[in-house]
Amino acid sequence: MNRKVLNTEKSLEKIFPTGINNDHGIWQFLLDSIPTAAFMVDSKLTIILWNKMAEELTGFRAEEVLGKHCCEGERCNNCPNECELFKTDFIENQETVFYTKNGNVLHIIKNGMVFRDEKGAIIGGIEFFRDITKELETREAFTLEKAEAEAQRRLVESIINSISEGAIAVDENLQVLSFSSQAAELTGISVEDAIGKSCKDLIPNPLCAEQCPIRIMREKRTRIHGNLTRITGAGGESIPVLESSIPLLIGGKYRGSLLLLKDMKLEEKLSQELMKKNKLGELIGRSRSMHDIFYLIERLGDVDAPVIITGEQGTGRAFVAHTIHNMSIRKDGPYRVIECGTLPPLLLESEFFGHLKECVPGAVRDKIGQLELVHKGTLYLINIDAVPISLQEKLLVFLETGTFKKIGGSETIQADVRIIAATSQNLELMINEGKFLKNLFDVLKGIQIEIPPLRNRRQDIELLVAHFLKTSQNSSVVSRQSKSISAPAMRALIRYDWPGNILELQDALEFALSVCSGNTINLNDLPPEIMRSLLPQEESTEEDEVTRILRALEETHWRRTEAAQILGMDRSTLWRKMKTYGLA
């Protein structure tokens, strides 16, 4: 449709004096991007912008209402009285009756806000309204509509706030057309220096080479939201930003892009402070159980007794052992590890104590055992439950006397070693079965640390994910570009039971990083077993439908109205299915 374009630049300049170039087409596009009816007025309540959804809802075309009083376009039962918007500054979830061009009566929800200049005078306003006539039939649908109206209000505010924080308009060749004062403040680059420059030269960042959001946006015909990246400022400093890209369509043709940059320095600082508060050595956690472990380890700093660590496989027992060593009086001494479950008895004994070559079949030289090598340090024994009874007895002697003999040797060797042992088994049950020495267990259990499984400390998952994503930048397997994770994907990780604990979480993130094509890990990037876990057991045959629903929600950034349209179902049906499948 060819829209009637009025001379609204002066009105727009009054409302957004420091924003992007006040081109009518750009602002019309921004309003048309909102999936609800919306319009803008000047200080005299004259309509200056009227979006496509407003046309569809009211029956009035833009050229019929532009330049006229807003009551001639949005005819609601509040109009005869004083304008609620200019009277209160805000309209929030206001229910009213509305009359369309052909006389139909609709029930709508209105939201709006006014714009004031530096002196406090009203210079304009924006309203958006949604038809809730059908949704009033049920209380649930009505509540849902109000929530969506609030989300749309926040969306509009988010767009405006993003532009006010840092907005860069570029043409088809990535040349800067407009550079907001907020973008200048963020980057340290003046507006004069920015205009006409290539954006990749102006604010270089790791996305430019392979994952340019503008290129991806043009290829996929979709907006790019919230890429977490770093740009280089005028002084060479690295600035964390959240980057979004919106195509600028003027007259139905692609004319460039709008880059929105959100300064993330404060968020990064808070994240670092949060991590520091909830980190001890190699251990991370904000849960009460992990903070109890932190407290115990700190108290053990001057204690030199043996320690036994219990917990399921993958809970991070090795990290606890290493942290204990690094915070102990032996931190400057050696730290060695023996995996007790991987060696046959004779080789395991040799690993502990060493041997004379003539006493071990196939040996070509004498061997020094780990106990001798780790003198004045710490020896960590993984899966001590796998040590044979005969070797347990020799280990007990060492713990009690600090001495041992090599296999085949007669010399008594003395070593000063702290033993930290770990197991995932119930040693008391093994004692009753005659598989573990009670005296050895009594020596070890003087200091016992039990690590809870990850499913019992789900509040730690978000911190662990942030840590793994940060460390992945230094991996040779995945891209060095920092990545974020979407809210739905994070919810799925928190809900999953993690039978493999932290190790499984790390493997899942490595999988997601390998298959993720953008800078944000989404639901469909997660391993299949996590996706399947979102399904109720009795509904496993509906996996294909759940996958389709998740993909539609991801594509529309969880806007249920648009997702329902993609899926070919009404909103209430989608809402019911989301609750059935545990997605709500």
N, C-alpha and C positions, 0 to 999 in steps of 0.2 A: 504494500500500500504506500503511495506517495504521501508523506505526511506534510501538513502545513507547518512551515517553520516560521515562527515569529521572531522579532528582534528581542530575544530574551537575554542577550549577553550581559546587559547592565544589571539585570536582576540577579543573574548567576554570580556576577562579580561581587555584588553586595553580600550574597549568602556565603560564597566560598572565595574570599579575597586572596587566600594564599594557597589554594589548591592547584590542581592541574589546569591546563589551558581550558578555559570555560567554553568549550565548543559544544554547541547544542546537540550535535550527534553523539558525543561521548556521554553526556549526562542522560540523553534519551536512552542510550544503550544500557547504562547502569540501571535505570529504572525498569527497562524491559527485561533485564536479567533476573529481576525479583519475581518469583512465582506467585505473585498476588497482585491485586489491583492497587495502583499507587498513582499519586499526582503531587505536584508541587505548586505552591502559590506564592505570590509576592506579598508585600506588606498590606496591600489593599484587597487581599483574598482573590486576586485575579490569577486564573490558572495559567501557569507558564510551562508545565510539562505534564503529559498525560500518557501513561504507558499502555501497552497492548492489552494486558489483563483488564485494565479499567475499561477499555473499549468493549471487550467481550462481556464483561459483567453488566455494564450500564446500558449498552446499546448505542452510546454516543461515540462517534468517531472523534479523533483528536482535533480535526479541523473544525468540528462543531462546537468545541468547548474552549479551545485555546484563546486567551484574551478575554474570556468572560468570567463573571463571578462564579466561585466554586459551587454555589447553590444550584446553578444551572446544569452542572454535570453530576455532582454527587447530591442527589435530592433525598435527604434523610429527614426524619421528623424533628431533628434538632435545629434545622436551618432557620425556622421562623424566630427562634430566640437568638441570644448573643452567641457568637461562635465559641464553642467550647474549647477549641484548640488555642485561640489567641487569649482566651480568658484564663486558662490554667497552665499554659506552656506545654503540657503533656496530656495525651489521651492514651489510656492504657486499658486494652481489652474492654472497650465500651460497646455494649450491645445496643443496637438500635434498629429501627425499621427503615428500609430504603426503597425508593420507587424508581424503576427502570424507565427507559425512554418510552417503552410500549405500555407502561402502566402497571407492570407486574410488581408485586410487593415481595421483598426479600428481607430476611433477617440476616444482619451482618454483625461482624465484630470489627471495630475500628481501633487503630493505634495511630499515634501521630506525635510530632514534636515541632516546636517552633525554633527559628534561628534568630538570634539577637546580635546586634553589633556591639562594639566595645563600650558604648554608652548605655547599653541595656535596652535599646529600642528594637522593636520587632521588625525584622526585615524580610521575613518569609516563613514558610513552614512546609512540612511534608505529612501526608496522611496515606495510610494504606488500609484496605478493608477487604474482608473475606466473607463470602456467602456461607452462612451456617444453617440455612433453612432446612436442608435434608438432615443435617447432623442433630438438629433439635429433637428428632424423633426418638433418640435414645440418650440417656444420660452419659453413657460411656463415650459415645461419639461426640457429644457436645463438649465434654471435658477435653477430649483429644484435640478438637478444633481450637479451643482456647490456648492449649499448649503450643500448637503449631503457629497460631497467630503471634504468640509471644516470641517464638523462635524466629519468625519472619521479622519482627520488630528488631530483635537483636542482630539479625543478619544485615538489615539496613544500617543500623548503627555501626556494625563492624566494618561495613564497606566505607562509610564516611570516616570512621576513625583510622582505618588503614590508610586511606588517602591522605589524611592529615598527618600521619606519622612519616610516610615516605612514599611518594608516588613518582614514577618515571614513565612518560609516554614515549614510545619509539615508533618509527615508521616501518614500512615493509623491509627496509634494508638495515634495520636495527640502529638507525640514527636517532639520537635523542631529540624529541620535539618539545617536550616539556619536562621540567625538573622542579619539583615542589621545594619550598623553603625547608620543609621538614626533611626531605631527602638530602638537601644540602647540609643541614645540621648533623644528620646521621653520618654522612660520609666525609664531611670536611671539604667537599668540593663545591665551589660557588656555582650559582645558576648560570652565570655568564660562561664559565669554563665548560659547563656540561652540554649546553645546547649545541647540536650539530655533531657531537662526538659519537663514536660507536659505543654501545653500552658495554660490550665485552672488553673494550679498552678502558672505559671509564671506571667500571666497578668489576674487575676480573674476579672470578670465583671458580672453584673446582667444577661447577656444573657446565661451564661454558663449552668445554671441549666435546664431551660425549652426551650430556644430559641437559642441554640447553632447554629451559622450560618453554621458551617461545617457539622453538622448532618442534618440540613434542606437541605443544598446543595446536600448532598449525597442521601437523600430520594427523593427529587424532581427533581434531575438530572438537576439542573440549578445553575447558578452563583447567589450569593447574593450580592446586591449592596447597599452601603450607609446606614448601620444600625447605627443610632446615639446612642451611649452608653458611658459609663465611665469605664475606666480600672484603676486598682490600681498600682501605680508606686512603685519603689524600696523603697522609703521612706514612703510608706503608703498613699501618696497623691492621690486624685481622679483626673483623667485626662480625659477630654472630647475628644472623638475621633469619627471619622466616619469610621466604619469597613466594609470592603468588603471581600468576600471569592471567590476564583476561584479554581476549581478542577485542579489538576495536573495529566494529562494523559500521560503516557510514554508507547509507544508501544501499545496504545489503551486501556491500563489498568489503573485503578485509583491507583495512587501511593501516594496521599496525597493532601494537599491543600496549597494555597498561601493566607495568610491573609495580607490585605493591611490596614494600620492604618494611617488616616490623622489627624494630630493634630488640634483640634478645639478650643484651648484655646483663640486664638485671636478672632475667630468668636463669641465665647461665651461672651467675654469681650465687643465686639462691640454691640452685641445684648442687653446686660445688660445696656450699656450706652444709646442705642437707646430707650429702654423701660423707663429708668429713665427720659430721655428728654421728652417723650411723655406720662407721667403718672402724675396724681395729685390725691393723696389719693387713692380712689378706682376706679378712672376714667382713661381710657386708650384711646388714639387717637392721630393721627398725622395730621388729617384733620384741615383745617382752622376753621371750625365751632366748633370743640371740643377745639381747642386752645383759641378761643374766650370765650368759657364757662370757661376754666381754668382761664383765665385772670379776668373774672367777679367774680368768686368765691374768688380768692385771694384778690380782692378789697373789698369784703364783709366781710373780717375778723373782722373789727372793727365796722361793721354795725349790728344793732340788730332788724331790721324791719322784718315784715312778708315777706315770699317769696312764690310765686306760680310757680310750675314747670309744663310745658305743654309738651306733646309729646305722641306718640302712645304707646300702651301697649308693654312692653318688651324692651323699648329703654334705660332703666337704670335710671329711675327717682329716684328710691330708693337709688342708689349709689350716685347720685348728692346730694340728701337731706342729706345723712350721711356724705358726704365730706364737705358740707357747715357747718354742726354741728361741725365736728372735726377740722375745721379751724377757728372757731368762738371763741368769748370770753366765750362762754358757753361750750367749749369742755370738761371741767372737770365735767360738770353737767350731769344729766340723759338724756337719749334719748329714747323715746318711740314712738310706731307706732299704729295707729288705722286704720283698713281697713273699711272705711265707707260704702262700698257697701255690706257687708256681714251680717249686723245686722239690725233687725227691729227697727223702730223709738224709742220706749221706751228704749230698751236695748242700743241703740246707745247713747241716751241722758245720760243714766246711766254711760256709758263708759266715756263720756266726764266729767260729773259733779259729779257723785256719787249719792247715794240715801239713804233715810231712809227706813228701812226694811218694815215698815207698809204702805208705799206708793207704793210699787212695788209688784204685785201679785206673790206669790210663793217665795219671798225673805225671808231668814231666819236670815239675819244680815244686818247691815248697810254696805254700800260700799263707799270706797274712790275713786273718779274719777281720771282719768289720768291727768287732769289739776293740781290737787292737788299733785299727786305723782311726776310729772315732774317739780316741782318748781325749778327755777334757771337752767332749762334745755330746751330741744327742743322737741316739739310734732309734729310728721310727720303724716299728714292726707292723706291717699291714697284714690283717687276717691272722692274728696270733692263734686263733682257734684251729688253724691248719697245722700247727706245730705238733709233731708226735709226742706221746707221753715221755718217751726216753729222753728226748731233747728238752722237754719242759723241765725235767728234773735238773739237767745241767744248767739251764737258764736260771732256775731258782737258786742254785748254788752261787752263780755269779751275782745275782741280785743281793744275796745275803752276805757274801764275802768280798765281792769285787775282784775275784780271781777266777781263772779258767786255765785249761790246758788244750793245746792243739790236738787234733786227731793224730794219734801215734806218738805224741810227745810226752815227756816226763817233766818238763820244766813248767812251774807254776807262773803264769803271767798275770800281772796286776794291771787293771785298767779302770780309769775314772770315767764312767759313761752313765748318762741318764737314759733310761728306757721309757719310750712312749709307745704304747701298744694300741691297736685298733681292731675292732671286730664288729660284725653285723649279726653275730649269733648270740644266743642266750647262754652265757657261760655257766650259769648256775644249773641250767638243765643238763649241760654237757658234763658238769661235775657229778650229777646224780647218775648219769649214764656211764661214768668212768672214763670219759674222754678228755677231761681237763683236770689238772691238779688243783685241789682246793687251796693248798698252801700258796701256790703261785698266784691264784686269783686274789687271795687275801692280801698279798704284797702289792699287787697292782691296783686293787680297788680303793686304796687309801685316798687317791684323788681320781674320781671318776667323772667324766664329762659326757653327757648324753646329748647328741645332736638331734633335734626333732626333724621329721621328714618335711619336705617343702609344702606338702598339702596341709600341714598343720601351722604353717606360718606364711600364708598367702600374702599378707601385707608386705612381705619382703620382696615379692616378685618384681614389682615395678622398679625398685632400686637395682636389683640384680640385672634386669633387662637393660637399664640405662648404663650400667657398668660394662656389660658384655658388648653393647653397641659401640661404646666409646673405645674399648680395647680392640674391637674388630678393625678399626681404622689402621692399626699397625700390622694386620694379618696379611700374609702374602697370598692367601686364598681368595679373599673377597676384596671388593673395591675399597680404596682408602677414603672415599668420600663418606662423610658422616651421614647416618640415616636415622630417621625417626620412626615411630610406630603409631599406627592409627588407634583411636580409642576402641573401636570394635575388636581389633586384633589383641589389644592389651586385655580387654575383658575376657576374651577367649583363653588367653594364657593364665589369667588369674583363676578362671573356673576349672581348668584342667587339673587332674589329680596328681600328675607327675610321679608315676611309679619309679622312674629312674632319677628322680630328684633333680638337684642342680645340674648334674652332668647331662641329663636329658634336656633340661631347659637350654643349656649352652648349645647342644647339638641341634635343637629345634631352631634356634636363632641363626646358626650357621646355615641351615637349610634355607631359611627364609631370606637371608642375605644373598644366597646364591641364586635364587629364583626371582628375587624382587627386581623389577625392571626400572623402577623409579627411585625416588629418595625416601619413600614412605612404605614401610612394611604394612600390607593390608591383610585382611582375613584369608584371601585366596593364596597368599604366600606362605601360610603356615603348613606344617607337615600334615598329611592325610589323617593320621591318628588323632590329632587335635581337632580337626574339622569334624571327624566322626563323633568325637566326644560331645559335641554340641547337640547331637540327636538323642532323644529319649530312647531307651533300649527297645521299647515296643514299637517305635516308629522308624526303625532302621531301614525299612523298605522305602521310606520317603526321602532317602538321601539326595536324590537328584533334585527334588523340589526345594529342599533346604539350601542346596548349593546355588540354585537359581535365585532364590530369595536373597541370600547373602550377597551374591554378585550384584544384583539390582540395587540393594541398599548401599553397597560400596560405591557403585557408579554414581549414585545420586547423593552421596555423602549423608546417607541415612535420612533423607527427606522422603517420608512415607508416601506422600501424594504422588511424587514423580516415580518412585519405585513401583507403586501399584499400577501406574500407567504402563510402565515397561512390561510388567508381568501380566497385564490384561485382566486385572481384578480390581474390585473397588477397595477403598481404603480400609473399611471395617473388616473385610475378609483378610486383608494382609495383616492387620493388627491382631486378629484372632490367631492366625497361623504363627505369627512371631511369638505370641505368648505360649502357644502349644509347643513350639520348638525351643523355648527358652532363650529367645533372642530379644525379648522386650525388657 
